[in-house]
């Protein structure tokens, strides 16, 4: 099993992000990702939030070992053909370590504020699937043509290609209808803050859908994002729960129930339940104020168990 770090670039300084990325890059993590928001998620809208493409490029340039990704780019925020070109540049910066993730988007406040149409779920899923088709075509074909209801390209070039021979396209989703898009189009699947039981159920659904599509089950890597609040003893667990409240606001209770909020041994046991559910990668999600002590304890006491 691999481990990743997902650091939301909100309500923090860039120096804080740089320090966190450096520690993950040198501590045995497989993956670091950013996200795609214009407003801080689940906190005050007027807070600070760094833009995704620029953050992703900085992450690619400032690391040496990890895969560098975004969970996930909202396909409504950028023309998918342009996003394919972005992905190529992001892959060349670190010498072939970029991962591209896409999703349908959910933050209606951002859409409305920036004048981007917030379509009903069915249309957003169609945007997601058509974006996946266009991006894959541009990344793998000499020229791509696709005429859909939400995106059109005609004899379009995207050169150079990515440094990787087989670039991977991740889709972030967990709704039942969205899982069909994952089964048809994704090389990687990510779901956020699901319990091992719920994640396992969605994973089984995905496997059924993949088989119906005639694809190899091993063609899609499967991952889950979890909160992280590692404690050395039970006595300090309450303080960590308070810290999650600072980070996740109204989502704190939901996240706490689906977080690695444990002592090291409890956390190891928790990770094993995700492993038993056939998770390929557990991604710890941190938001500012970053809990660096938990992060360091996780790297020191949990990662080696699964090396």
Secondary structure, 3 states (H helix, E strand, C coil): CEEEEEECCECCCHHHHHHHHHHHHCCCCCEEEECCCCCCCCCCCCCCECCHHHHHHHHHHHCCCCEEEECCEECCCCCHHHHHHHHHHHHHHCCCCECEEEECCCCHHHHHHCCCCCCCHHHHHHHHHHHHHHHHHHHHCCCEEEECCCCEEEEECCCCCCCCCCCCEEEECCCHHHHHHHHHHCCEEEEECCCHHHHHHHHHHHHHHHHHCCCCHHHCEEEEEEEECCCCCHHHHHHHHHHHHHHHHHHHHHHHHCEECCCHHHHHHHHHHHHHCCCCEEEEEECCCCCHHHHHHHHHHCHHHHC
